[in-house]
Every structure is written in C-alpha cells, then in structure tokens.
Amino acid sequence: MRRSRLIRQLMATTLPITLVLGSGSGTATADPLLGRAMSTYGLPGGIDTPTAETLPDGTLGATLSWSDYARRGNVFFQALPGLTGVLRYARVDGINDYRNEGFISDRSLDLRYQVLGEEGWRPAVAVGLQDFLGTGVYSGEYIVATRSVTPSIRVSAGLGWGALAGKPRVIDVNDNGGTPNVDQWFSGGAKPFGSVSWQVNNKLNLVAEYSHDRYQARYSNGREFQQGKEPGSKLNLAANYQIGRNYSAGIYAIGGETIGAQVTVALNPREAAYPSGLEKAPAPVRPRPSPAADPEGWSGAWSQDPTAQPAIQKALGDAMAKEGQRLESMALSANRAEVRLRNLRYINQAEAIGRTARLMTRALPPSVETFVITSTTDGMPTSSVTLRRSDVERLENTDAARIAAAASLTDAPPRAPGLVPTDGIYPRFRWSVKPYLDLGIFSAEDGLTHEVGAEARASYEITPGLVATGALRQRAFGDIGQRGPAIGLPGTRGEYYTPEEYEADPSLETTPEGVPRVRSDTRMYTGNSSPVIPEATLAWYAKPTSTVYTRVTIGLLERSFGGVSTEALWKPANSQLAFGAEVNRVRKRDFDQLFDFRDYEVTTGHVSAYYEFTEGFTAQLDVGKYLAGDVGATVTLAREFANGWQVGAYATKTDLSADEFGEGSFDKGITLSIPIGWATGQASRDRVSTNLRSLSRDGGARLNVNGRLYDRVRDSHTVDLYEGWGRFWR
C-alpha cells in the first residue's frame, strides 16, 4: 500500500513539471513517433485507447465522432514535439441531468506527453491525463508504450486508470468542474490495454484494440448511468482512410456490437497550400556603377541640390507602394539614408525590410552606403535595422543568415534629425464592407449556434498616431437570439430570464452570489435586427522614449463596454522581456449597442510581464483587477510560427470562489489566429482569429480593447523579427 501511494504522489507532482519542461530538457532522445490515425478522443491512438504516438509539431485540427455512446468534437494541437493537448465537447448519451433529456453535454481537456521517442528496440513511451479539468465522465490517466514491429505494423500496450480501467470516477454532483482532482490521479487500480495498427497502404489504416471502458458514469448521490449498451466484448475494430493531405474518415465497432463513424481535419502551419507564396518576386538588387562611370553620384555633390531628396523620396515611395509598403518619412544625406516604413502587406516584417532594402539600392545615388530601415506602426517607430549597402549587394544570392549577421537592430528614437514626411500620407481614410460569421460553440445548452451578416468598417488616420476607427453591423440571419442570463437560484438550473424581465429589473444585473454580470449576460447583446455599432473609438499612440510606448483609446471600446483605456509598454527592440501597465475606466453599454449606457461602471487595470522564448513561444502574466471587480492573474502561453500562425492557451484565477464563479471554477481557453495568406498564397496581414472557451463567466473577464501595444510592436523586435528572417530575400 505504501508503495502504491508513493507512486501516485510522484506521478501527480512530477507530471505537470514534465509536461511543461520536458521538451527542452533533452529527455526524449529520439524523433517522435508520429501517429497514423486519430482516436475518438482526438489524439493519435486506437479507437478509445491511447498510444504513445504524436503529431507533426504545430499540427492543429479537429475530429468529429459519432456512436451510441457519445458524439465527440475534439480540437487538438501539437504544442511541442512531444506535447499534445485536446479540448473536447461531447454529447454523452444515456446520462440524465437537470434537463432530463437522456444525455449530457460535457466539456473536458486532455494532455499527453511523449517522454521517450522510439529508438532501436526501445519503444516510444507517453504519459497522459484524460478529462482532468472537466466533469470527470471520461476521467483517467495512463502510461503507454508503442513500438513499430515492421514499417507497417505498430503495437501499443499500456496501463490505464479511471475510465480506461473500467472504473469510472465518482462525479461530485456539487462540483462546478474546472478544478483538477490531483488526489485521484493514478488511483483506484490500473488495468492493461493495448492496440495494433496496420498501415495497409498510404491511404488505409486498420486498428484492433483491447479496452476496459464500460461507458458508465457514477455520481456522488448514488446514481449510476450506462452510456449506451455495455459492450459485450473488450475488442474494438476500426478502419481509417486518408483523403488528401489534411482529411481522413473512419468507421469503428465497439465490442463487436455498436458502429461509429469519425472524420478528421488536420492542418500544419508548415504545410501551406502555397508554401512559397504567390506574391510577385521583388525587384533585384541594383549594383552601383563604378566611380568612373558615375563620378558625380559617388562624390555626394548631388546632396547639395535641394530638388534631389524630394525627387528621390517620391520615386522610392512610389516603388514601395507597389510592394505594399508606405514610406512615412525619409532622411537623406550624401552617405546615409533612413526610411521609415509601414508594412501593409507582409505577415513577416523581415520580408518588408528586405524588399525595401532592394528598392533602396535602385533609388539612391551610389554614394549612399548606410541604409537605416525603421519600422513603424500607428505612427510609432518600433525598431531600426542598419545595413551596409555593399553587404546588400554582396549577399543578395546567399543565405538570409549572412545578411542577418551583417545587420544591426536598434531601438528607433521617437524623432530623428532630417526626417521629411512624405507628401499625401496623412490624413488617410480606409474602409471595407465584408460578411461576418459569429459562431457559438462548447455551449451545453445550445450546442453549435451561428449568426451571419454584413460589417462595414472604416479608419481615419488623422495624423501619425491619431486614429479614428468604427464599425457598423447588420445581422442577416442566425440562431443566436437575445436571451437573459441564467436565473441561478436553487431549483432553477437551466432556466433563463427573458430579455424583458432582465431589462425591467436592474437588480438582476448582479448574480445571486453578488457578482456583477459583465459577461454572463452577453446574449443580451445578440439577436438585434437593427444595425449595431460594435466599436467606435479614437486612439492616440505615442512613443515618449526610445523604449517606451503609450496608447490612449476612448469611445465604444467593445460591444459591452465604452469609456477610456490607457496603456504604457516598456519594450526594448533587443530584449526578450517587456513590461506593461493598463488602466481602464469603463461603463456598461446598453443592449442595443448604440450610444446609450447602463448604470454599471468600473475601473480595471493590470500590470503585465512578457517574455519571448525561442521557437516562437511567448509567456505573459497579467495581474490586476477585472471587469467584475475581482482581483487575480492571467497566465498565457502562446506560440507563433514563422509564417504567422498563432496558437495560445490561457487561464485566469481571481479571488472569486468556485461558487461565485460558477460552473468551470475559473476562466480558461485557447486562442487561434491564422493568416489569410497561409491559405490563399497571397501576401496579406489579414487574419482569422478566434477564442475557444468552454464558458462565458463574469469572473476573470477583461476588456476587449483593440490595439494593445505589445502585439503592435513585437513583430519588428528581436525574437519575432529574426524568427521570420528567412523571408528577407523573398
């Protein structure tokens, strides 16, 4: 008994550290064993049992599976070469809750880490936590090994606890979920499981597995439920077929009696449809003529001509505009030129800098040897890359690393002597009209919901750093309707206030636990048949010193709040570390999303620390006061790939108790941002972004203001700039 307890404690206390740090520790000494098929839980595996396989690093995708036992939707991400995570939303049949509909809607999270890769006769080994932050219907832990017997046959065997051992955990009916039950990990007795997969050809994969899952649920009030018919056999079979590079479909049989089906889509940021892009090639570098061929140009005498700079600046600005760059200003002398550019096209700032350097060789007289290319955003200079023209000429057809070694990155001063603004840059008006799609997912009550309409958006850059922005939306159709929040009183679970009831009684804008409703009434802002204004702001960006940036934004900041948001950021161009502070004074908007406000107002604020690791990882810590007046911290870990893909995960814990917060206990979610150019091949800075969260609660809610400084400036600073430096010569 003592030995068993010791093992459980060691696993429970060391596994989280292993998951976070193991990738960088050198533990896995061989290449990861890549999966060939996905399980119904959204991980490489058999049917319902895991394997020690992983996915190619950075893979993001989803699986949808259906059987009499469950309908599962899984979003998976290969966060590190050995670490795989899954966010799951499932309909579990055969279980009743307060709705008494014969099923429950369950949200859960899994993590798996491949501790060892396959090498020689040694199998790959992985350890995993299944449903460790959900209600516990699927709760289980495992250690599994996978070995390639032949190039086409793989065998997996492991030990499973909880549901994987056919011993479902007792679910506390009073638990709000969202809290890991560490004391239950690797407890309750283990049982073996296993699987064999046969890759018949490059399309077809067959799987047989041995599983102990009884598909049962037990609750603390003594009730037990059977998720469909209990399998008559522990043997499950599956066939999976690969469709193209990104899709697969499969069928499976549980216990030889129940048939299920599954589809999978898997995307990898390194496998774009157009990996080289479809943008036009840049203009080639133009070598300078010899001094004998152009003695006046080499002498620098041209710099005394007052008409020289305006003509050169116009020619260079016109050429840069064709490359999607805006020449904001320029300083020019006989042997040095500084250009301040705003990148409007390329997702990698290095590509914009490289194309600008090429154009400078074509536009500037031969005596100009020093190029200073200063990146700007919203009128703020963010960094300067200094190059010797002779290096640009000499290294054009070499590896980008060589020009990186020859370049110098420095902080850009707020003002530089001799800078001449380009004519006609300000004021600048831009507008667009596009369709929009809002999706609601992971809702236990509503399932998948949608709203479709049109959005007109405009911005007016008055002077450098002063920007007015607005948007107008008109709903066309959808099933996201206006609805009051949950009543939240004993005996009313699953019941909601009507919009009329909610608007008529201001006291309802506080939960029964005394928490202001800042997000739990978000459905009151939906379903409008009349036009709405999701955003209308005036923002002022400034750079008081070489390393400090500031922002002040006033107006309708988001669909639920308006007011004033202020921010300051310290971020040296060559530093992986940054610090910021933000203070907001906001008031709750009326539900018609026009210009009226409700009574609730609050001052929120955070101090933030950011740290950029290698391989595109960024850690962020925000500590402060949230919209509901609660105080706490948010931890975010994000990863950005060289082509602009961004995936992150965050968790927020405040001084609200689990009962005050409600179901979920604390706020957490996954963020995803994919550049449009990754799919189309056309150079563009436009993105499709979303925030996947299982619940929308009042605790840990932060203001959704656009234009926060860190994301504005980081793409031209050390880590982010050099992660994409390979596109300098593109």
DAFEN-V802631 format. One record per pair of residues at least 24 apart in sequence whose ideal C-beta (glycine too) atoms are under 10 Angstrom apart, sorted by the first residue. I is the first residue (numbers start at 0). GAP is how many residues later the second one is. Records with the same first field share a line. If there is no record, write none. Layout:
I: GAP  GAP
//
This chain:
3: 182  183  185  186
4: 182
6: 179  180
7: 133  153  174  175  176  177  178  179  180
8: 173  174  176  177
9: 176
10: 116  118  130  132  150  171  174  175  176
11: 117  129  168  169  170  171  172  173  174  175
12: 169  172
13: 113
14: 96  98  100  112  113  114  117  126  167  170  171
15: 95  97  113  164  166
17: 64  65  95  97  109
18: 60  61  63  64  66  92  93  94  96  108  109  110
19: 60  63  93  617
21: 58  60  61  91  92  93  105
22: 34  56  57  58  59  60  90  91  592
23: 56  589  590  591  593
26: 55  86  87  88  89  90
27: 26  52  53  54  85  86  87  88  89  90  91  96  97
28: 87  88  90  93
29: 84  86  87  88  89  90  92  94
30: 50  86  87  88  93
31: 24  25  46  48  49  50  52  82  84  85  86  92  94
32: 81  83  84  85  86  90  91  92  93  113  114  115  121  123
33: 25  44  90
34: 24  43  49  111  119  162  170  231
35: 116  118  161  162  163  169  171  204  206  212
36: 158  160  162  168  169  170  201  202  203  204  205  211  213  215  225  227
37: 24  25  27  36  38  48  202  210  212  224  225  226  228
38: 24  26  33  35  47  156  168  170  199  213  223
39: 24  25  26  27  29  30  31  32  34  48  50  196  198  210  212  214  220  222
40: 24  29  31  33  35  45  47  49  67  69  71  87  89  90  97  99
41: 30  31  32  33  34  35  42  43  44  45  46  68  220  222
42: 31  33  41  42  43  67  68  69  83  85  87
43: 32  34  40  68  70  82  102  112  153
44: 67  81  83  99  101  111  150  152  162  164
45: 110  147  148  149  150  151  161  162  163  164  165  190  191  192  206
46: 148  160  161  162  164  166  189  190  191  193  203  205  206  207  213  215
47: 90  115  116  145  147  161  163  164  165  167  183  188  190  204  206  212
48: 93  95  107  108  109  111  115  144  145  146  158  160  161  162  163  164  187
49: 34  60  62  76  77  78  80  90  92  93  94  96  106  108  110  114  143  145  159
50: 61  63  73  75  91  93  94  95  103  104  105  106  107  143  144  146  156  158
51: 30  60  61  62  63  64  65  66  71  72  73  74  75  76  90  91  92  93  94  95  102  104  105  106
52: 31  59  61  65  71  73  91  93  101  103  144
53: 24  26  27  28  29  30  58  59  60  63  70  72
54: 26  29  211  213
55: 25  210  212  213  214  215
56: 24  25  26  211  212  213  558  582  584
57: 209  210  211  212  213  557  558  581  583  585  587  589
58: 25  207  208  209  210  211  212
59: 205  206  207  208  209  585  587  610  612  614
60: 185  186  187  203  204  205  206  207
61: 24  25  201  202  203  204  205
62: 25  185  187  199  200  201  202  203
63: 197  198  199  200  201
64: 25  185  187  195  196  197  198  199
65: 25  193  194  195  196  197
66: 26  148  160  161  185  186  187  191  192  193  194  195
67: 25  26  147  159  160  161  186  189  190  191  192
68: 24  25  144  146  157  158  159  160  161  162  185  186  189  191
69: 24  25  33  36  67  68  145  157  158  190
70: 32  34  189  376
71: 34  36  66  188  190
72: 368  369  374  375
73: 34  36  188  190
74: 366  367  595  597  617
75: 34  36  188  190
76: 562  570  571  572  593  595
77: 188  190  569
78: 32  34  538  558  560  568  569  570
79: 33  34  535  537  559
80: 33  36  534
81: 30  31  32  33  34  35  42  44
82: 28  29  30  31  43
83: 26  27  28  29  30  42  44
84: 24  25  26  27  28  562  564  585
85: 24  25  26  42  44  45
86: 46  47  354  355  562  581  582  583  605  606  607
87: 42  43  46  50  354  606
88: 45  352  353  354  355  358  359  603  605
89: 41  44  47  48
90: 353  356
91: 43  45  46  123  125  133  135  136
92: 122  132  133  134  135
93: 121  122  123  131  132  133  134  135
94: 42  76  121  122  124  128  129  130  131  132
95: 127  129
96: 38  76  122  128  347  396  397
97: 393  394  395  396  397
98: 345  346  394  395
99: 394
101: 123
102: 122  124
103: 31  33  113  121  123  340
104: 30  337  338  339  340  341  342
105: 25  28  29  30  31  32  71  111  338  588
106: 24  26  27  28  30  70  71  335  336  337  556  557  586  587  588
107: 24  25  26  27  28  29  30  31  69  586
108: 24  25  69  71  540  559  561  585
109: 24  28  30
111: 30  32
113: 30  32
114: 28  30
115: 29
117: 27  28  29  30  36
120: 26
121: 25
122: 24  25  31  32  33  34
123: 24  30  32
124: 33
125: 30  32
126: 31  59
127: 30  32  36
128: 33  51  53  56  57
129: 30  31  32  33  34
130: 31  32  38
131: 30  47  48  49  50  52  53
132: 44  45  46  47  48  518  531  532  533  535  561
133: 37  43  44  46  530  560
134: 34  36  37  38  40  41  42  43  82  84  528
135: 26  27  32  33  34  35  36  39  41  45  48  81  82  83
136: 26  31  32  34  78  79  80  81  88  90
137: 24  25  26  30  31  75  77  79  89
138: 24  25  29  30  31  32  42  45  46  49
139: 24  25  26  27  28  29  44  45  46  48  50  72  73
140: 24  43  44  45  46  47  49
141: 44  48  51
142: 43  47
143: 49  50  51
144: 49
145: 48  49  51
147: 49
148: 47  49
149: 48  49
150: 48
151: 45  46  47  48  49  53
152: 43  44  45  46  53
153: 41  42  43  44  45  51  53
154: 39  40  41  42
155: 37  38  39  40  41  51  53
156: 35  36  37  38  39  53
157: 32  33  34  35  36  37
158: 27  31  32  33  34
159: 26  30  31  32  33  51  52  53
160: 24  25  26  27  28  29  30
161: 24  25  26  27  28  51
162: 48  49  50  51  52  53  54
163: 26  27  28  29  47  48  49
164: 24  25  26  27  28  47  48  49
165: 25  27  45  46  47  48  49  50  64  68
166: 24  45  47  49  51
167: 45  46  47  48  49  50  51  56  57  59
168: 48  49
169: 47  48  49  50  51  52  54
170: 46  47  48  49  50  52  54
171: 47  48  49
172: 46  47  48  49  50
173: 46  47  485
174: 45  483  488  490
175: 481  482  483  484  485  486  487  488  489  490
176: 481  485  486  487  488  517  518
177: 473  480  483  484  485  486  487  488  489  490  516  517  519
178: 479  485  486  487
179: 485
190: 43
192: 41
194: 41  43
196: 41  43
198: 41  43
199: 39  41
200: 41
201: 40
202: 37  38  39  40  41  45
203: 35  36  37  38  46
204: 33  34  35  36  37  43  45
205: 31  32  33  34  44
206: 29  30  31  32  33  43  45
207: 27  28  29  30
208: 25  26  27  28  29  43  45
209: 24  25  26
210: 24  25  43  44
212: 41  42
214: 39  40  43
227: 26  29  30
228: 25  26  28  29
229: 25  27
230: 24  25  26  27
231: 24  25  26
232: 24
235: 24
237: 24
239: 24
244: 26  28
245: 25  27
266: 378  407  411  412
267: 373  377
268: 347  370  371  372  373  374  375  376  377  378  405  406  409
269: 371  372  373  375
270: 407
271: 371  373  403  405  406  407  408  409
272: 405  406  407  408
273: 403  404  405  406  407  408
274: 368  403  406
275: 405  454
276: 69  70  74  366  400  401  403  404  405  406  450  453
277: 399  402  403  404  405
278: 44  45  66  67  72  76  398  402  403  404  405  451
279: 42  43  403
280: 74  449
281: 41  69  72  73  74  75  76  77  447  448
282: 36  39  40  72  75  76  78  79
283: 74  77  78  112  113
284: 72  73  74  75  76  77  104  107  108  109  110  111  112  444
285: 72  73  74  75  76  77  78  80  107
286: 74  79  102  103  105  106  107  109
287: 73  76  77  78  79  80  81  101  102  105
288: 77
289: 76
290: 75  76
292: 73
293: 71  72  73
294: 71
295: 69  70  71
296: 67  68  69  70  71
297: 36  67  68  69
298: 35  66  67  68
299: 33  34  35  65  66  67  68
300: 33  64  66
301: 30  32  63  64  65  66
302: 29  30  31  32  62  64  65
303: 30
307: 24  57
308: 24  28  109  111
309: 110  112  113
310: 52
311: 25  48  51  52  53  56
312: 24  26  50  107  108  109  110
313: 49  108  109  110
314: 44  47  48  49
315: 40  43  44  46  47  48  106
316: 24  42  46  105  106  107  108
317: 41  45
318: 36  37  39  40  41  43  44
319: 24  32  35  36  39  40  43  102
320: 101
321: 33  37
322: 28  29  32  33  35  36  360
323: 27  28  31  359  360  361
324: 27  28  30  31  34
325: 50  96  99  102
326: 29  32  94  95  98
327: 46  48  51  53  91  93  94  97  98  136
328: 45  47  52  87  89  90  91  92  93  96  135
329: 44  88  89  90  91  92
330: 41  43  85  86  87  88  89
331: 32  33  36  86  87  88
332: 34  35  37  84  85
333: 31  33  34  35
334: 30  32  33  34  35  54
335: 28  31  32  33  34  35  36  50  53  82
336: 26  27  28  31  32  33  34  35  36  52
337: 32  33  34  35  36  43  46  48  74  78  79  80  81
338: 24  25  32  33  34  35  80  83
339: 32  33  34  35  36  39  41  42  44  72  76  79  81  82  124
340: 32  33  34  35  40  375
341: 33  34  35  36  37  83  119  122
342: 32  33  34  342  372  373
343: 86  339  340  341
344: 332  337  338  339  340
345: 298  331  337  338  339  369  378  381  384
346: 295  296  297  298  328  329  330  331  336  337  338  339  340  368  377  380
347: 294  295  296  327  329  335  337  367  372  373  375  376  377  378  379  380  382
348: 26  28  33  34  36  365  366  367  368  371  372  375  376  378  379
349: 35  50  53  54  57  292  365  366  370  371  372  373  374  375  376  377  378  379  380
350: 332  373  374  375  376  377  378  379
351: 331  333  363  364  375  376
352: 30  32  34  54  363  368  372  374  375
353: 31  33  38  42  46  49  371  373  374  375  376
354: 372  373  374  375
355: 29
356: 28  30  32  34  35  39  46  50  371  372
357: 34  38  370  371
359: 27  29  32
360: 28  31  32  35
363: 25
370: 36
371: 36  38  40  44
372: 34  39  343
373: 36  38  39  42  45  342
374: 37  198  338  340  341  342  346
375: 36  88  89  167  337  340
376: 88  164  172  330  332  334  335  336  337  338  339
377: 83  86  87  88  89  161  162  163  164  165  171  173  329  331  334  335
378: 47  82  83  84  85  86  87  88  161  162  163  164
379: 32  34  84  85  161  162  163  169  170  171  329  332  333
380: 30  31  32  33  34  35  38  83  162  165  168  332  335
381: 29  30  161  167  189  191  330  331  332  333  334  335  339
382: 26  27  28  29  163  188  189  190  191  330  331  332  333  334  335  338
383: 24  25  26  27  28  29  32  162  189  332
384: 24  25  27  188  331  336  343
385: 24
394: 333  334
395: 333
396: 332
397: 331
398: 327  329  330
399: 322  324  325  326  327  328  329  330
400: 321  324  325  327
402: 322  325  326
403: 317  318  321  322  324
406: 314  315  318  321
407: 166
408: 164  165  307  308  309  312  313
409: 136  162  163  164
410: 132  134  135  136  160  161  162  163  164  306
411: 131  134  135  161  304
412: 130  132  133
413: 128  129  130  131  132  134  135
414: 128
420: 42  43
424: 36  38  39
425: 34  35  36  37  38  39  40
426: 33  34  35  36  39  41
427: 31  32  33  34  35  39
428: 29  30  31  32  33  39
429: 27  28  29  30  31  39
430: 25  26  27  28  29  39
431: 24  25  26  27  39  254
432: 24  25  39
433: 252
434: 41
435: 35  37  38  39  40  98
436: 41  251
437: 35  37  40  42  88
438: 39  41  251  253
439: 38  39  40  82  83  86  256
440: 249  251  252  253
441: 227  250  251  252  253  254
442: 251  252  253
443: 50  219  250  251
444: 38  41  49  51
445: 33  34  35  37  77
446: 32
447: 31
448: 29  30  31  32  74  77
449: 27  28  29  30
450: 24  25  26  27  28  29  30  75  76  77
451: 24  25  26  28
452: 24  25  75  78  79
453: 77
454: 77  79
455: 75
456: 77  78
457: 78
458: 78  80
459: 78
461: 76  78
462: 77
463: 77  78
464: 74  75  76  77  78  85  86
465: 72  73  74  75  76
466: 70  71  72  73  74  86  240
467: 68  69  70  71  87
468: 66  67  68  69  70  84  86  237  238
469: 63  64  65  66  67  68  85  86
470: 61  62  63  64  65  66  85  88  235
471: 59  60  61  62  63  64
472: 55  58  59  60  61  62  86  120
473: 54  55  56  57  58
474: 51  52  53  54  55  56  57
475: 53
477: 48  49
478: 48
479: 43  46  47
480: 42  45  46
481: 41  42  43  44  45  46  47  109
482: 38  39  40  41  43  44
483: 24  33  36  37  39  40
484: 24  26  32  34  35  36  37  38  39  211  213
485: 25  34  35  176  177
486: 24  25
487: 24  25  27  29  32  174
492: 170
495: 27
496: 24  27
498: 24  25  28  92
501: 89
502: 87  88  95
505: 92  93  94
508: 79  89  90  91
509: 90  118  188
510: 117  149  150  151  186  187
511: 148
512: 143  144  146  147  148  149  185
513: 114  142  146
514: 113  114  115  141  145  146  147  182  183  184
515: 72  84  86  111  112  113  114  182  185
516: 71  83  111  180  181  184
517: 42  43  68  70  82  84  86  108  109  110  111  112  178  179  180  181  183  184  185
518: 41  107  108  109  148  176  177  178  179  180  181  182  183
519: 108  142  175  176  177  178  179  181
520: 39  67  70  175  177
521: 37  38  174  176  179
522: 68  173
523: 36  66  67  68
524: 33  34  35  64  65  66  67  68
525: 33  65  67
526: 64
527: 63  64  65  66
529: 62  63  64
530: 61  62  63
531: 27  57  59  60  61  62
532: 26  29  56  59  60  61  62
533: 24  25  26  55  59  170
534: 24  27  58  169  170  171
535: 26  58  59
536: 25  28  168  169  170
538: 26  166  167  168
539: 26
540: 26  166  168  171  172
541: 26
542: 26  166  170
543: 24
544: 25
545: 26  27
546: 24  25  26  27  28  31
547: 24  161
548: 29  31  160  161  163  164
549: 159
550: 29  31  154  156  157  158  161
552: 31  150  152  153  154  155
553: 31
554: 150
555: 33  37  38  39  41
556: 27  29  32  146  147  148  149  150
557: 28  31  35  145  146  147  148
558: 30  32  34  145
559: 26  28  29  30  31  33  38  67  141  143  144
560: 25  26  27  28  36  37  39  40  41  43  66  140  142  143  144
561: 24  25  26  27  28  33  34  35  39
562: 24  25  26  34  38  39  40  41  140  142
563: 39
564: 39  40  138  140  141  142  143
565: 39
566: 38  39  41  138  140  141  142  143
567: 141
568: 39  41  139  140  141  143  144  145
569: 40  139
570: 39  138  139  141  142  143  146
571: 145  146
572: 140  141  143  144  145  148
573: 143  144  145
574: 35  36  37  142  143  144
575: 34  35  36  37  38  42  141  142  143
576: 32  33  34  35
577: 30  31  32  33  34  40  42  131  132  135  136  139
578: 28  29  30  31  131
579: 26  27  28  29  30  40  42  128  129  130
580: 24  25  26  27  43
581: 24  25  26  40  42  120  121  123  126  127
582: 24  41  42
583: 40  41  43  118  119  121
585: 41  117  119
587: 39
599: 27  28  29
601: 24  25  26  27  101
602: 26
603: 24  25  26  27  97  98  99
604: 98
605: 27  28  96  97
606: 26
607: 26  28  100  101  102
609: 26  28  100  104
610: 108
611: 26  28  102  105  106  107  108  111
612: 24  26  106
613: 105  108  109
614: 24  25  26  27  104  108
615: 24  25  26  29  30  31  103  104  107  108
616: 31  102
617: 28  30  92  93  96  101  102
619: 28  30  90
621: 28  30  80
623: 30  78
624: 29  30  77
625: 26  28  29  30  41  72  73  74  75  76  77
626: 71  72  73  74  75  76  77
627: 26  28  32  33  69  70  71  72  73
628: 25  26  27  69
629: 24  25  26  30  31  68  69  70  71
630: 24  25
631: 24  34  35  67  68
632: 67
633: 33  34  66  68
634: 33
635: 33  35
637: 33  35
639: 33  74  75  79  80  83  84
640: 34  37  82  83
641: 78  80  81  82  83  84  85
642: 31  32  34  35  80  81  84
643: 29  30  31  32  33  34  40  41  43  71  80
644: 27  28  29  30  33  42
645: 25  26  27  28  29  41  43  65
646: 24  25  26  27
647: 24  25  43
648: 43
649: 41  43  50  52
650: 49
651: 45  47  48  49  50
652: 46  47
653: 45  46  47
654: 44
655: 41  42  43  44
656: 42
657: 41
659: 37  38  39
660: 34  36  37  38  39
661: 33  35  36  37
662: 31  32  34
663: 29  30  31  32  33  35  36
664: 30  32  34
665: 31  33  34
666: 26  27  28  29  30  31  32  33  34  35
667: 25  26  27  32
668: 24  25  26  27
669: 24
672: 38
682: 47
684: 30
//
